[in-house]
Amino acid sequence: MLMFLFLVVALAVVVAAVTLAVVGGGESTPLPEAAPERFDDPLPPDRPVGRDDVEALRFPLAVRGYRMADVDDALGRLGAEIAERDARISDLEAALAGARAAGPTGDERAEGDPQ
């Protein structure tokens, strides 16, 4: 019985020593706070976004993939620029169709007449 009691006490000491080694022994120095990896928007603010800009776009990795806010911001910006370009193209096509429907101007008729 004395041997069994000795083994139980020895086992408790070993478990306590391992626990203190893993957890630490009271003197804890906090780890420095890691700076979160932030997304530096590489999309140009001073000119329209081009194909090369989109191909160069890379998002920093987060715990479960990419930060949704970074991806949402980039997609929102790209969507706004595409909508702006579509509106501009539509306006230019309408102006061109209107110019074609109006027919040739006086200058264009003068060039075609051999008077």
Biopython code that builds the backbone (N, CA, C, O; Angstrom):
import numpy as np
from Bio.PDB.StructureBuilder import StructureBuilder

atoms = [
    (1, "MET", "N", (0.814, -1.182, 0.000)),
    (1, "MET", "CA", (0.000, 0.000, 0.000)),
    (1, "MET", "C", (0.864, 1.254, 0.000)),
    (1, "MET", "O", (0.521, 2.251, -0.634)),
    (2, "LEU", "N", (1.984, 1.199, 0.713)),
    (2, "LEU", "CA", (2.889, 2.343, 0.779)),
    (2, "LEU", "C", (3.501, 2.628, -0.597)),
    (2, "LEU", "O", (3.706, 3.788, -0.955)),
    (3, "MET", "N", (3.783, 1.604, -1.346)),
    (3, "MET", "CA", (4.342, 1.758, -2.699)),
    (3, "MET", "C", (3.322, 2.420, -3.625)),
    (3, "MET", "O", (3.676, 3.270, -4.442)),
    (4, "PHE", "N", (2.061, 2.027, -3.494)),
    (4, "PHE", "CA", (1.001, 2.629, -4.307)),
    (4, "PHE", "C", (0.857, 4.113, -3.990)),
    (4, "PHE", "O", (0.711, 4.925, -4.903)),
    (5, "LEU", "N", (0.894, 4.469, -2.741)),
    (5, "LEU", "CA", (0.803, 5.864, -2.318)),
    (5, "LEU", "C", (1.995, 6.673, -2.854)),
    (5, "LEU", "O", (1.833, 7.811, -3.295)),
    (6, "PHE", "N", (3.186, 6.074, -2.810)),
    (6, "PHE", "CA", (4.375, 6.737, -3.344)),
    (6, "PHE", "C", (4.229, 6.983, -4.845)),
    (6, "PHE", "O", (4.585, 8.061, -5.323)),
    (7, "LEU", "N", (3.720, 6.022, -5.589)),
    (7, "LEU", "CA", (3.541, 6.183, -7.036)),
    (7, "LEU", "C", (2.505, 7.268, -7.360)),
    (7, "LEU", "O", (2.691, 8.020, -8.317)),
    (8, "VAL", "N", (1.430, 7.363, -6.589)),
    (8, "VAL", "CA", (0.410, 8.382, -6.803)),
    (8, "VAL", "C", (0.993, 9.772, -6.567)),
    (8, "VAL", "O", (0.741, 10.693, -7.344)),
    (9, "VAL", "N", (1.779, 9.928, -5.486)),
    (9, "VAL", "CA", (2.401, 11.222, -5.175)),
    (9, "VAL", "C", (3.416, 11.581, -6.261)),
    (9, "VAL", "O", (3.463, 12.728, -6.705)),
    (10, "ALA", "N", (4.219, 10.626, -6.688)),
    (10, "ALA", "CA", (5.210, 10.883, -7.735)),
    (10, "ALA", "C", (4.515, 11.276, -9.038)),
    (10, "ALA", "O", (4.983, 12.177, -9.734)),
    (11, "LEU", "N", (3.438, 10.633, -9.368)),
    (11, "LEU", "CA", (2.684, 10.963, -10.569)),
    (11, "LEU", "C", (2.101, 12.372, -10.468)),
    (11, "LEU", "O", (2.103, 13.109, -11.454)),
    (12, "ALA", "N", (1.613, 12.748, -9.316)),
    (12, "ALA", "CA", (1.066, 14.093, -9.114)),
    (12, "ALA", "C", (2.155, 15.139, -9.261)),
    (12, "ALA", "O", (1.914, 16.200, -9.838)),
    (13, "VAL", "N", (3.342, 14.865, -8.752)),
    (13, "VAL", "CA", (4.466, 15.808, -8.890)),
    (13, "VAL", "C", (4.860, 15.951, -10.345)),
    (13, "VAL", "O", (5.127, 17.063, -10.802)),
    (14, "VAL", "N", (4.902, 14.866, -11.077)),
    (14, "VAL", "CA", (5.260, 14.920, -12.503)),
    (14, "VAL", "C", (4.209, 15.703, -13.291)),
    (14, "VAL", "O", (4.563, 16.525, -14.136)),
    (15, "VAL", "N", (2.949, 15.466, -13.035)),
    (15, "VAL", "CA", (1.872, 16.191, -13.724)),
    (15, "VAL", "C", (1.943, 17.680, -13.402)),
    (15, "VAL", "O", (1.757, 18.515, -14.288)),
    (16, "ALA", "N", (2.211, 18.021, -12.138)),
    (16, "ALA", "CA", (2.319, 19.421, -11.744)),
    (16, "ALA", "C", (3.514, 20.081, -12.425)),
    (16, "ALA", "O", (3.410, 21.218, -12.884)),
    (17, "ALA", "N", (4.637, 19.390, -12.496)),
    (17, "ALA", "CA", (5.831, 19.945, -13.130)),
    (17, "ALA", "C", (5.596, 20.172, -14.624)),
    (17, "ALA", "O", (5.993, 21.208, -15.158)),
    (18, "VAL", "N", (4.970, 19.237, -15.292)),
    (18, "VAL", "CA", (4.673, 19.389, -16.720)),
    (18, "VAL", "C", (3.696, 20.540, -16.940)),
    (18, "VAL", "O", (3.857, 21.317, -17.881)),
    (19, "THR", "N", (2.696, 20.653, -16.090)),
    (19, "THR", "CA", (1.714, 21.739, -16.207)),
    (19, "THR", "C", (2.386, 23.093, -16.029)),
    (19, "THR", "O", (2.114, 24.017, -16.795)),
    (20, "LEU", "N", (3.253, 23.229, -15.042)),
    (20, "LEU", "CA", (3.964, 24.484, -14.835)),
    (20, "LEU", "C", (4.900, 24.797, -16.000)),
    (20, "LEU", "O", (5.055, 25.958, -16.378)),
    (21, "ALA", "N", (5.511, 23.789, -16.557)),
    (21, "ALA", "CA", (6.411, 24.014, -17.685)),
    (21, "ALA", "C", (5.642, 24.492, -18.915)),
    (21, "ALA", "O", (6.122, 25.357, -19.648)),
    (22, "VAL", "N", (4.462, 23.940, -19.144)),
    (22, "VAL", "CA", (3.659, 24.315, -20.302)),
    (22, "VAL", "C", (3.012, 25.672, -20.114)),
    (22, "VAL", "O", (3.084, 26.525, -20.999)),
    (23, "VAL", "N", (2.384, 25.879, -18.974)),
    (23, "VAL", "CA", (1.646, 27.113, -18.714)),
    (23, "VAL", "C", (2.590, 28.245, -18.355)),
    (23, "VAL", "O", (2.348, 29.388, -18.744)),
    (24, "GLY", "N", (3.613, 27.973, -17.654)),
    (24, "GLY", "CA", (4.520, 29.008, -17.183)),
    (24, "GLY", "C", (4.388, 29.122, -15.688)),
    (24, "GLY", "O", (3.373, 28.749, -15.099)),
    (25, "GLY", "N", (5.418, 29.636, -15.095)),
    (25, "GLY", "CA", (5.441, 29.643, -13.637)),
    (25, "GLY", "C", (5.230, 31.000, -13.016)),
    (25, "GLY", "O", (6.112, 31.449, -12.284)),
    (26, "GLY", "N", (4.178, 31.660, -13.241)),
    (26, "GLY", "CA", (3.868, 32.900, -12.550)),
    (26, "GLY", "C", (4.514, 34.130, -13.150)),
    (26, "GLY", "O", (3.844, 35.154, -13.284)),
    (27, "GLU", "N", (5.768, 34.079, -13.512)),
    (27, "GLU", "CA", (6.474, 35.200, -14.125)),
    (27, "GLU", "C", (6.140, 35.218, -15.616)),
    (27, "GLU", "O", (6.853, 34.644, -16.439)),
    (28, "SER", "N", (5.053, 35.881, -15.934)),
    (28, "SER", "CA", (4.647, 35.880, -17.340)),
    (28, "SER", "C", (4.884, 37.258, -17.940)),
    (28, "SER", "O", (4.429, 38.268, -17.405)),
    (29, "THR", "N", (5.590, 37.285, -19.040)),
    (29, "THR", "CA", (5.763, 38.519, -19.787)),
    (29, "THR", "C", (4.852, 38.415, -21.005)),
    (29, "THR", "O", (4.975, 37.477, -21.793)),
    (30, "PRO", "N", (3.950, 39.359, -21.163)),
    (30, "PRO", "CA", (3.017, 39.255, -22.290)),
    (30, "PRO", "C", (3.740, 39.399, -23.620)),
    (30, "PRO", "O", (4.679, 40.181, -23.768)),
    (31, "LEU", "N", (3.280, 38.637, -24.555)),
    (31, "LEU", "CA", (3.840, 38.732, -25.899)),
    (31, "LEU", "C", (3.440, 40.066, -26.516)),
    (31, "LEU", "O", (2.339, 40.560, -26.274)),
    (32, "PRO", "N", (4.318, 40.640, -27.302)),
    (32, "PRO", "CA", (3.941, 41.895, -27.957)),
    (32, "PRO", "C", (2.792, 41.666, -28.933)),
    (32, "PRO", "O", (2.707, 40.629, -29.590)),
    (33, "GLU", "N", (1.934, 42.635, -29.007)),
    (33, "GLU", "CA", (0.770, 42.539, -29.896)),
    (33, "GLU", "C", (1.248, 42.558, -31.353)),
    (33, "GLU", "O", (1.973, 43.462, -31.769)),
    (34, "ALA", "N", (0.841, 41.573, -32.096)),
    (34, "ALA", "CA", (1.222, 41.505, -33.510)),
    (34, "ALA", "C", (0.397, 42.510, -34.298)),
    (34, "ALA", "O", (-0.818, 42.619, -34.127)),
    (35, "ALA", "N", (1.072, 43.221, -35.142)),
    (35, "ALA", "CA", (0.366, 44.196, -35.974)),
    (35, "ALA", "C", (-0.442, 43.442, -37.021)),
    (35, "ALA", "O", (0.099, 42.578, -37.711)),
    (36, "PRO", "N", (-1.725, 43.754, -37.152)),
    (36, "PRO", "CA", (-2.518, 43.052, -38.162)),
    (36, "PRO", "C", (-2.034, 43.426, -39.560)),
    (36, "PRO", "O", (-1.659, 44.566, -39.831)),
    (37, "GLU", "N", (-2.057, 42.446, -40.413)),
    (37, "GLU", "CA", (-1.643, 42.685, -41.792)),
    (37, "GLU", "C", (-2.752, 43.469, -42.481)),
    (37, "GLU", "O", (-3.864, 42.969, -42.649)),
    (38, "ARG", "N", (-2.446, 44.687, -42.873)),
    (38, "ARG", "CA", (-3.454, 45.563, -43.472)),
    (38, "ARG", "C", (-3.287, 45.594, -44.982)),
    (38, "ARG", "O", (-2.197, 45.418, -45.527)),
    (39, "PHE", "N", (-4.396, 45.823, -45.614)),
    (39, "PHE", "CA", (-4.455, 45.886, -47.064)),
    (39, "PHE", "C", (-4.085, 47.286, -47.522)),
    (39, "PHE", "O", (-4.778, 48.250, -47.198)),
    (40, "ASP", "N", (-3.005, 47.403, -48.269)),
    (40, "ASP", "CA", (-2.642, 48.671, -48.891)),
    (40, "ASP", "C", (-3.251, 48.662, -50.281)),
    (40, "ASP", "O", (-2.830, 47.900, -51.151)),
    (41, "ASP", "N", (-4.237, 49.507, -50.479)),
    (41, "ASP", "CA", (-4.986, 49.528, -51.733)),
    (41, "ASP", "C", (-4.059, 49.903, -52.889)),
    (41, "ASP", "O", (-3.660, 51.062, -53.000)),
    (42, "PRO", "N", (-3.707, 48.940, -53.757)),
    (42, "PRO", "CA", (-2.810, 49.243, -54.866)),
    (42, "PRO", "C", (-3.539, 49.834, -56.068)),
    (42, "PRO", "O", (-2.906, 50.189, -57.062)),
    (43, "LEU", "N", (-4.855, 49.943, -55.987)),
    (43, "LEU", "CA", (-5.597, 50.503, -57.110)),
    (43, "LEU", "C", (-5.317, 51.995, -57.187)),
    (43, "LEU", "O", (-5.367, 52.686, -56.169)),
    (44, "PRO", "N", (-5.021, 52.505, -58.385)),
    (44, "PRO", "CA", (-4.613, 53.904, -58.518)),
    (44, "PRO", "C", (-5.761, 54.867, -58.226)),
    (44, "PRO", "O", (-6.846, 54.720, -58.789)),
    (45, "PRO", "N", (-5.537, 55.851, -57.352)),
    (45, "PRO", "CA", (-6.603, 56.807, -57.048)),
    (45, "PRO", "C", (-6.706, 57.932, -58.079)),
    (45, "PRO", "O", (-7.732, 58.608, -58.157)),
    (46, "ASP", "N", (-5.651, 58.134, -58.869)),
    (46, "ASP", "CA", (-5.592, 59.292, -59.751)),
    (46, "ASP", "C", (-5.846, 58.980, -61.223)),
    (46, "ASP", "O", (-5.764, 59.872, -62.069)),
    (47, "ARG", "N", (-6.155, 57.723, -61.535)),
    (47, "ARG", "CA", (-6.435, 57.348, -62.923)),
    (47, "ARG", "C", (-7.372, 56.146, -62.920)),
    (47, "ARG", "O", (-7.537, 55.482, -61.897)),
    (48, "PRO", "N", (-7.981, 55.871, -64.060)),
    (48, "PRO", "CA", (-8.862, 54.686, -64.117)),
    (48, "PRO", "C", (-8.080, 53.390, -63.893)),
    (48, "PRO", "O", (-6.900, 53.291, -64.230)),
    (49, "VAL", "N", (-8.748, 52.426, -63.331)),
    (49, "VAL", "CA", (-8.141, 51.124, -63.079)),
    (49, "VAL", "C", (-8.001, 50.382, -64.396)),
    (49, "VAL", "O", (-8.941, 50.323, -65.189)),
    (50, "GLY", "N", (-6.838, 49.824, -64.623)),
    (50, "GLY", "CA", (-6.583, 49.064, -65.846)),
    (50, "GLY", "C", (-6.440, 47.581, -65.571)),
    (50, "GLY", "O", (-6.481, 47.131, -64.426)),
    (51, "ARG", "N", (-6.273, 46.839, -66.645)),
    (51, "ARG", "CA", (-6.146, 45.386, -66.532)),
    (51, "ARG", "C", (-4.936, 44.996, -65.686)),
    (51, "ARG", "O", (-5.025, 44.081, -64.868)),
    (52, "ASP", "N", (-3.813, 45.676, -65.874)),
    (52, "ASP", "CA", (-2.609, 45.361, -65.101)),
    (52, "ASP", "C", (-2.826, 45.588, -63.609)),
    (52, "ASP", "O", (-2.302, 44.844, -62.780)),
    (53, "ASP", "N", (-3.605, 46.622, -63.269)),
    (53, "ASP", "CA", (-3.894, 46.899, -61.859)),
    (53, "ASP", "C", (-4.689, 45.757, -61.235)),
    (53, "ASP", "O", (-4.421, 45.349, -60.105)),
    (54, "VAL", "N", (-5.657, 45.249, -61.970)),
    (54, "VAL", "CA", (-6.483, 44.150, -61.451)),
    (54, "VAL", "C", (-5.653, 42.879, -61.336)),
    (54, "VAL", "O", (-5.790, 42.138, -60.363)),
    (55, "GLU", "N", (-4.793, 42.620, -62.318)),
    (55, "GLU", "CA", (-3.962, 41.416, -62.260)),
    (55, "GLU", "C", (-2.942, 41.483, -61.132)),
    (55, "GLU", "O", (-2.553, 40.447, -60.593)),
    (56, "ALA", "N", (-2.502, 42.686, -60.765)),
    (56, "ALA", "CA", (-1.519, 42.843, -59.697)),
    (56, "ALA", "C", (-2.162, 42.878, -58.316)),
    (56, "ALA", "O", (-1.450, 42.888, -57.311)),
    (57, "LEU", "N", (-3.473, 42.897, -58.244)),
    (57, "LEU", "CA", (-4.187, 43.001, -56.973)),
    (57, "LEU", "C", (-4.005, 41.724, -56.158)),
    (57, "LEU", "O", (-4.379, 40.640, -56.607)),
    (58, "ARG", "N", (-3.440, 41.846, -54.980)),
    (58, "ARG", "CA", (-3.244, 40.712, -54.071)),
    (58, "ARG", "C", (-3.733, 41.121, -52.687)),
    (58, "ARG", "O", (-3.465, 42.232, -52.230)),
    (59, "PHE", "N", (-4.445, 40.225, -52.030)),
    (59, "PHE", "CA", (-4.970, 40.488, -50.705)),
    (59, "PHE", "C", (-4.136, 39.739, -49.675)),
    (59, "PHE", "O", (-3.690, 38.622, -49.938)),
    (60, "PRO", "N", (-3.915, 40.344, -48.495)),
    (60, "PRO", "CA", (-3.195, 39.620, -47.447)),
    (60, "PRO", "C", (-4.058, 38.488, -46.897)),
    (60, "PRO", "O", (-5.282, 38.600, -46.826)),
    (61, "LEU", "N", (-3.412, 37.415, -46.515)),
    (61, "LEU", "CA", (-4.134, 36.269, -45.973)),
    (61, "LEU", "C", (-4.548, 36.541, -44.532)),
    (61, "LEU", "O", (-3.824, 37.179, -43.768)),
    (62, "ALA", "N", (-5.706, 36.051, -44.190)),
    (62, "ALA", "CA", (-6.213, 36.133, -42.821)),
    (62, "ALA", "C", (-6.365, 34.708, -42.301)),
    (62, "ALA", "O", (-5.979, 33.752, -42.974)),
    (63, "VAL", "N", (-6.921, 34.571, -41.116)),
    (63, "VAL", "CA", (-7.038, 33.252, -40.502)),
    (63, "VAL", "C", (-7.840, 32.299, -41.373)),
    (63, "VAL", "O", (-7.473, 31.133, -41.524)),
    (64, "ARG", "N", (-8.933, 32.788, -41.945)),
    (64, "ARG", "CA", (-9.787, 31.906, -42.745)),
    (64, "ARG", "C", (-9.849, 32.376, -44.187)),
    (64, "ARG", "O", (-10.936, 32.428, -44.763)),
    (65, "GLY", "N", (-8.729, 32.716, -44.781)),
    (65, "GLY", "CA", (-8.709, 33.144, -46.175)),
    (65, "GLY", "C", (-8.297, 34.588, -46.288)),
    (65, "GLY", "O", (-7.170, 34.941, -45.941)),
    (66, "TYR", "N", (-9.200, 35.439, -46.773)),
    (66, "TYR", "CA", (-8.930, 36.858, -46.943)),
    (66, "TYR", "C", (-9.882, 37.655, -46.064)),
    (66, "TYR", "O", (-10.961, 37.178, -45.714)),
    (67, "ARG", "N", (-9.477, 38.870, -45.708)),
    (67, "ARG", "CA", (-10.361, 39.736, -44.930)),
    (67, "ARG", "C", (-11.490, 40.201, -45.833)),
    (67, "ARG", "O", (-11.254, 40.814, -46.874)),
    (68, "MET", "N", (-12.695, 39.911, -45.435)),
    (68, "MET", "CA", (-13.856, 40.226, -46.263)),
    (68, "MET", "C", (-13.967, 41.716, -46.540)),
    (68, "MET", "O", (-14.367, 42.106, -47.637)),
    (69, "ALA", "N", (-13.627, 42.548, -45.583)),
    (69, "ALA", "CA", (-13.738, 43.997, -45.773)),
    (69, "ALA", "C", (-12.812, 44.476, -46.880)),
    (69, "ALA", "O", (-13.188, 45.337, -47.676)),
    (70, "ASP", "N", (-11.585, 43.916, -46.939)),
    (70, "ASP", "CA", (-10.644, 44.309, -47.994)),
    (70, "ASP", "C", (-11.166, 43.910, -49.367)),
    (70, "ASP", "O", (-11.114, 44.694, -50.315)),
    (71, "VAL", "N", (-11.668, 42.689, -49.465)),
    (71, "VAL", "CA", (-12.185, 42.200, -50.746)),
    (71, "VAL", "C", (-13.427, 42.996, -51.153)),
    (71, "VAL", "O", (-13.579, 43.365, -52.318)),
    (72, "ASP", "N", (-14.315, 43.259, -50.188)),
    (72, "ASP", "CA", (-15.520, 44.027, -50.493)),
    (72, "ASP", "C", (-15.181, 45.443, -50.964)),
    (72, "ASP", "O", (-15.808, 45.953, -51.893)),
    (73, "ASP", "N", (-14.196, 46.079, -50.330)),
    (73, "ASP", "CA", (-13.793, 47.424, -50.747)),
    (73, "ASP", "C", (-13.256, 47.424, -52.174)),
    (73, "ASP", "O", (-13.627, 48.273, -52.985)),
    (74, "ALA", "N", (-12.388, 46.476, -52.472)),
    (74, "ALA", "CA", (-11.809, 46.414, -53.813)),
    (74, "ALA", "C", (-12.875, 46.110, -54.860)),
    (74, "ALA", "O", (-12.896, 46.729, -55.923)),
    (75, "LEU", "N", (-13.759, 45.161, -54.565)),
    (75, "LEU", "CA", (-14.816, 44.831, -55.518)),
    (75, "LEU", "C", (-15.790, 45.991, -55.700)),
    (75, "LEU", "O", (-16.269, 46.229, -56.809)),
    (76, "GLY", "N", (-16.085, 46.711, -54.622)),
    (76, "GLY", "CA", (-16.954, 47.883, -54.735)),
    (76, "GLY", "C", (-16.348, 48.954, -55.610)),
    (76, "GLY", "O", (-17.034, 49.570, -56.426)),
    (77, "ARG", "N", (-15.052, 49.172, -55.434)),
    (77, "ARG", "CA", (-14.374, 50.182, -56.264)),
    (77, "ARG", "C", (-14.345, 49.760, -57.722)),
    (77, "ARG", "O", (-14.610, 50.573, -58.607)),
    (78, "LEU", "N", (-14.029, 48.512, -57.981)),
    (78, "LEU", "CA", (-14.011, 48.026, -59.365)),
    (78, "LEU", "C", (-15.400, 48.080, -59.983)),
    (78, "LEU", "O", (-15.544, 48.439, -61.151)),
    (79, "GLY", "N", (-16.420, 47.729, -59.216)),
    (79, "GLY", "CA", (-17.790, 47.787, -59.722)),
    (79, "GLY", "C", (-18.202, 49.204, -60.068)),
    (79, "GLY", "O", (-18.858, 49.426, -61.085)),
    (80, "ALA", "N", (-17.826, 50.167, -59.237)),
    (80, "ALA", "CA", (-18.164, 51.570, -59.509)),
    (80, "ALA", "C", (-17.465, 52.057, -60.773)),
    (80, "ALA", "O", (-18.067, 52.766, -61.579)),
    (81, "GLU", "N", (-16.202, 51.686, -60.951)),
    (81, "GLU", "CA", (-15.485, 52.117, -62.156)),
    (81, "GLU", "C", (-16.064, 51.472, -63.408)),
    (81, "GLU", "O", (-16.154, 52.120, -64.451)),
    (82, "ILE", "N", (-16.452, 50.214, -63.318)),
    (82, "ILE", "CA", (-17.053, 49.547, -64.480)),
    (82, "ILE", "C", (-18.394, 50.195, -64.818)),
    (82, "ILE", "O", (-18.698, 50.401, -65.993)),
    (83, "ALA", "N", (-19.199, 50.517, -63.805)),
    (83, "ALA", "CA", (-20.483, 51.174, -64.049)),
    (83, "ALA", "C", (-20.271, 52.551, -64.686)),
    (83, "ALA", "O", (-21.018, 52.951, -65.579)),
    (84, "GLU", "N", (-19.248, 53.270, -64.219)),
    (84, "GLU", "CA", (-18.948, 54.588, -64.795)),
    (84, "GLU", "C", (-18.526, 54.452, -66.260)),
    (84, "GLU", "O", (-18.951, 55.240, -67.106)),
    (85, "ARG", "N", (-17.705, 53.471, -66.554)),
    (85, "ARG", "CA", (-17.272, 53.248, -67.944)),
    (85, "ARG", "C", (-18.448, 52.835, -68.825)),
    (85, "ARG", "O", (-18.568, 53.293, -69.962)),
    (86, "ASP", "N", (-19.314, 51.969, -68.300)),
    (86, "ASP", "CA", (-20.484, 51.555, -69.078)),
    (86, "ASP", "C", (-21.383, 52.742, -69.394)),
    (86, "ASP", "O", (-21.902, 52.854, -70.504)),
    (87, "ALA", "N", (-21.567, 53.628, -68.420)),
    (87, "ALA", "CA", (-22.394, 54.822, -68.652)),
    (87, "ALA", "C", (-21.744, 55.729, -69.692)),
    (87, "ALA", "O", (-22.432, 56.276, -70.553)),
    (88, "ARG", "N", (-20.444, 55.888, -69.622)),
    (88, "ARG", "CA", (-19.718, 56.730, -70.590)),
    (88, "ARG", "C", (-19.812, 56.128, -71.992)),
    (88, "ARG", "O", (-20.042, 56.849, -72.963)),
    (89, "ILE", "N", (-19.640, 54.831, -72.098)),
    (89, "ILE", "CA", (-19.752, 54.158, -73.404)),
    (89, "ILE", "C", (-21.164, 54.323, -73.955)),
    (89, "ILE", "O", (-21.338, 54.596, -75.143)),
    (90, "SER", "N", (-22.165, 54.162, -73.109)),
    (90, "SER", "CA", (-23.550, 54.316, -73.539)),
    (90, "SER", "C", (-23.815, 55.737, -74.036)),
    (90, "SER", "O", (-24.477, 55.924, -75.057)),
    (91, "ASP", "N", (-23.297, 56.743, -73.315)),
    (91, "ASP", "CA", (-23.461, 58.137, -73.750)),
    (91, "ASP", "C", (-22.785, 58.385, -75.096)),
    (91, "ASP", "O", (-23.356, 59.046, -75.963)),
    (92, "LEU", "N", (-21.594, 57.868, -75.271)),
    (92, "LEU", "CA", (-20.861, 58.070, -76.531)),
    (92, "LEU", "C", (-21.552, 57.353, -77.695)),
    (92, "LEU", "O", (-21.605, 57.878, -78.807)),
    (93, "GLU", "N", (-22.078, 56.155, -77.436)),
    (93, "GLU", "CA", (-22.799, 55.434, -78.493)),
    (93, "GLU", "C", (-24.076, 56.170, -78.883)),
    (93, "GLU", "O", (-24.429, 56.227, -80.061)),
    (94, "ALA", "N", (-24.767, 56.736, -77.891)),
    (94, "ALA", "CA", (-25.984, 57.494, -78.188)),
    (94, "ALA", "C", (-25.645, 58.758, -78.980)),
    (94, "ALA", "O", (-26.369, 59.118, -79.908)),
    (95, "ALA", "N", (-24.560, 59.428, -78.625)),
    (95, "ALA", "CA", (-24.142, 60.632, -79.361)),
    (95, "ALA", "C", (-23.752, 60.278, -80.791)),
    (95, "ALA", "O", (-24.073, 61.013, -81.724)),
    (96, "LEU", "N", (-23.074, 59.175, -80.962)),
    (96, "LEU", "CA", (-22.681, 58.745, -82.305)),
    (96, "LEU", "C", (-23.900, 58.384, -83.138)),
    (96, "LEU", "O", (-23.976, 58.746, -84.312)),
    (97, "ALA", "N", (-24.855, 57.675, -82.544)),
    (97, "ALA", "CA", (-26.076, 57.315, -83.266)),
    (97, "ALA", "C", (-26.858, 58.572, -83.646)),
    (97, "ALA", "O", (-27.423, 58.642, -84.737)),
    (98, "GLY", "N", (-26.894, 59.564, -82.755)),
    (98, "GLY", "CA", (-27.570, 60.822, -83.049)),
    (98, "GLY", "C", (-26.891, 61.573, -84.167)),
    (98, "GLY", "O", (-27.560, 62.161, -85.017)),
    (99, "ALA", "N", (-25.571, 61.562, -84.182)),
    (99, "ALA", "CA", (-24.826, 62.250, -85.241)),
    (99, "ALA", "C", (-25.034, 61.552, -86.583)),
    (99, "ALA", "O", (-25.141, 62.214, -87.615)),
    (100, "ARG", "N", (-25.091, 60.248, -86.577)),
    (100, "ARG", "CA", (-25.316, 59.515, -87.836)),
    (100, "ARG", "C", (-26.740, 59.739, -88.349)),
    (100, "ARG", "O", (-26.960, 59.830, -89.556)),
    (101, "ALA", "N", (-27.693, 59.827, -87.440)),
    (101, "ALA", "CA", (-29.088, 60.025, -87.836)),
    (101, "ALA", "C", (-29.317, 61.426, -88.382)),
    (101, "ALA", "O", (-30.176, 61.621, -89.241)),
    (102, "ALA", "N", (-28.564, 62.399, -87.897)),
    (102, "ALA", "CA", (-28.721, 63.777, -88.358)),
    (102, "ALA", "C", (-28.230, 63.947, -89.788)),
    (102, "ALA", "O", (-28.580, 64.927, -90.446)),
    (103, "GLY", "N", (-27.452, 63.041, -90.263)),
    (103, "GLY", "CA", (-26.949, 63.125, -91.631)),
    (103, "GLY", "C", (-25.675, 63.944, -91.714)),
    (103, "GLY", "O", (-25.191, 64.442, -90.698)),
    (104, "PRO", "N", (-25.130, 64.087, -92.907)),
    (104, "PRO", "CA", (-23.880, 64.820, -93.075)),
    (104, "PRO", "C", (-24.090, 66.313, -92.839)),
    (104, "PRO", "O", (-25.155, 66.851, -93.140)),
    (105, "THR", "N", (-23.079, 66.970, -92.304)),
    (105, "THR", "CA", (-23.139, 68.414, -92.070)),
    (105, "THR", "C", (-22.859, 69.155, -93.361)),
    (105, "THR", "O", (-22.526, 68.536, -94.372)),
    (106, "GLY", "N", (-22.989, 70.467, -93.339)),
    (106, "GLY", "CA", (-22.747, 71.277, -94.535)),
    (106, "GLY", "C", (-21.334, 71.122, -95.053)),
    (106, "GLY", "O", (-21.134, 71.095, -96.267)),
    (107, "ASP", "N", (-20.353, 71.020, -94.187)),
    (107, "ASP", "CA", (-18.962, 70.855, -94.604)),
    (107, "ASP", "C", (-18.755, 69.533, -95.334)),
    (107, "ASP", "O", (-18.024, 69.461, -96.321)),
    (108, "GLU", "N", (-19.422, 68.475, -94.823)),
    (108, "GLU", "CA", (-19.260, 67.160, -95.449)),
    (108, "GLU", "C", (-19.936, 67.146, -96.825)),
    (108, "GLU", "O", (-19.440, 66.479, -97.733)),
    (109, "ARG", "N", (-21.078, 67.878, -97.012)),
    (109, "ARG", "CA", (-21.721, 67.931, -98.308)),
    (109, "ARG", "C", (-20.869, 68.710, -99.308)),
    (109, "ARG", "O", (-20.810, 68.364, -100.487)),
    (110, "ALA", "N", (-20.213, 69.759, -98.829)),
    (110, "ALA", "CA", (-19.377, 70.586, -99.711)),
    (110, "ALA", "C", (-18.199, 69.786, -100.225)),
    (110, "ALA", "O", (-17.781, 69.965, -101.369)),
    (111, "GLU", "N", (-17.648, 68.892, -99.383)),
    (111, "GLU", "CA", (-16.524, 68.094, -99.817)),
    (111, "GLU", "C", (-16.949, 67.075, -100.862)),
    (111, "GLU", "O", (-16.163, 66.740, -101.748)),
    (112, "GLY", "N", (-18.167, 66.581, -100.777)),
    (112, "GLY", "CA", (-18.639, 65.573, -101.704)),
    (112, "GLY", "C", (-19.122, 66.161, -103.029)),
    (112, "GLY", "O", (-19.110, 65.449, -104.033)),
    (113, "ASP", "N", (-19.553, 67.449, -103.080)),
    (113, "ASP", "CA", (-20.054, 68.068, -104.314)),
    (113, "ASP", "C", (-18.880, 68.615, -105.143)),
    (113, "ASP", "O", (-18.010, 69.299, -104.603)),
    (114, "PRO", "N", (-18.851, 68.316, -106.455)),
    (114, "PRO", "CA", (-17.754, 68.784, -107.281)),
    (114, "PRO", "C", (-18.022, 70.181, -107.875)),
    (114, "PRO", "O", (-17.595, 70.430, -109.003)),
    (115, "GLN", "N", (-18.673, 71.058, -107.207)),
    (115, "GLN", "CA", (-19.006, 72.369, -107.758)),
    (115, "GLN", "C", (-17.826, 73.185, -107.985)),
    (115, "GLN", "O", (-17.940, 74.320, -108.448)),
]
sb = StructureBuilder()
sb.init_structure("model")
sb.init_model(0)
sb.init_chain("A")
sb.init_seg("    ")
for serial, (resi, resn, name, xyz) in enumerate(atoms, 1):
    if name == "N":
        sb.init_residue(resn, " ", resi, " ")
    sb.init_atom(name, np.array(xyz, "f"), 0.0, 1.0, " ", f" {name:<3s}", serial, name[0])
structure = sb.get_structure()
